Amino acid sequence: MHTQSILHRTTLLAALFLTAAIYPLTSTATPIEASRSHKSQLPGVYRFQVGEVQVTALSDGTLPLNLHPLLRGISTGQIDALLQNGFVRNPVETSINAYVIDTASHLVLVDTGAGELFGNVAGKLPQSLAAAGYRPEQISDILITHIHTDHSGGLTRDGQMLFPNATIHVGQADVDFFLDPANLSSGLQPKHLEEARKTIGPYLEAGKVKTFTAKTTLLPGITAIPTPGHTPGHSFYRVESQGQSLDFWGDILHVGLIQFARPEVTISFDVNQDNARAQRLRQFETSADEMRLSAVAHLPFPGIGHIRREAGKYEWVPAQYRNRD
């Protein structure tokens, strides 16, 4: 009986100590207000398969675009009405998407984001790349859809090549246009000439740039398809594996809520407005007819889906989200 009493008291004391540990009389827990401080977005990473090839969408960040002075062939009232229909207001938060293609034999990056060229906006590709488990020196090839700030700006950091082992693939017409000062009198902006020299330039000097002028197989299962208009050397890239395929669009469009409904609308970034409009109409029609899966640089991350024709206009259908092995 005495032993049972001791055991009872011991058990009771242990319970009291445990309760005190879990619910101390004087709480030292962090006040709930402390958890409401601003926290940054996590790196953007999304993986999916195209046959045996793994593709990883990476976010370089987003930036606000004031569409009113940028879009051509549409009034500000029409812009606002289309945005309101999509529950968005001007300026529009615009994604900058890049993609890694892992073929097992090659590790290929499609576009490089803006790097340091937008200041503290965007430039998040290195963080997203690290979160996806890749290092810049592992990238074997880089497919540049075109030489604009938010697609080729991430090639360098602090004046040095960020991807020292990569071969850069880009349309010859873009190299000819963006790196030749003579074109300053025919549409090339001084800012773009300077940026091209800082980003593509070091790779050219190192002999690491390969160009193409026509539809070209760059690597097994990866094809370059020139789609000039937005820039002279703008190009799609297509990856194919086991009967599946994916097209990387680059800047065939900038604002989905506007240009799917009104594909004739252009943007001031288009080097040739008429050619950009014609190319978009052609590619929209082909993609819808062939039900092509596409990866789009400036649609909300990850920018993967299909385009379909509906009642005389086009609609974007995002690919289903998947989170399982």
Stockholm file with secondary structure:
# STOCKHOLM 1.0

chainA/1-325         MHTQSILHRTTLLAALFLTAAIYPLTSTATPIEASRSHKSQLPGVYRFQVGEVQVTALSDGTLPLNLHPLLRGISTGQIDALLQNGFVRNPVETSINAYVIDTASHLVLVDTGAGELFGNVAGKLPQSLAAAGYRPEQISDILITHIHTDHSGGLTRDGQMLFPNATIHVGQADVDFFLDPANLSSGLQPKHLEEARKTIGPYLEAGKVKTFTAKTTLLPGITAIPTPGHTPGHSFYRVESQGQSLDFWGDILHVGLIQFARPEVTISFDVNQDNARAQRLRQFETSADEMRLSAVAHLPFPGIGHIRREAGKYEWVPAQYRNRD
#=GR chainA/1-325 SS CHHHHHHHHHHHHHHHHHHHHHSCSSCCSCCGGGGGSCCCCCCCEEEEEETTEEEEEEEEEEEEECCTTTEESSCHHHHHHHHHHTTCCSSEEEEEEEEEEECSSCEEEECCCCTTTTTTSSCCHHHHHHHTTCCGGGCCEEECSCCSHHHHGGGEETTEESCTTCEEEEEHHHHHHHTCGGGGGTTCCHHHHHHHHHHTHHHHHTTCEEEESSSEEEETTEEEEECCSSSTTCEEEEEEETTEEEEECTTSCSCHHHHTTCTTCEETTCSSHHHHHHHHHHHHHHHHHHTCCEECTTSSTTCEEEEEEETTEEEEEECCCCCCC
#=GC SS_cons         CHHHHHHHHHHHHHHHHHHHHHSCSSCCSCCGGGGGSCCCCCCCEEEEEETTEEEEEEEEEEEEECCTTTEESSCHHHHHHHHHHTTCCSSEEEEEEEEEEECSSCEEEECCCCTTTTTTSSCCHHHHHHHTTCCGGGCCEEECSCCSHHHHGGGEETTEESCTTCEEEEEHHHHHHHTCGGGGGTTCCHHHHHHHHHHTHHHHHTTCEEEESSSEEEETTEEEEECCSSSTTCEEEEEEETTEEEEECTTSCSCHHHHTTCTTCEETTCSSHHHHHHHHHHHHHHHHHHTCCEECTTSSTTCEEEEEEETTEEEEEECCCCCCC
//
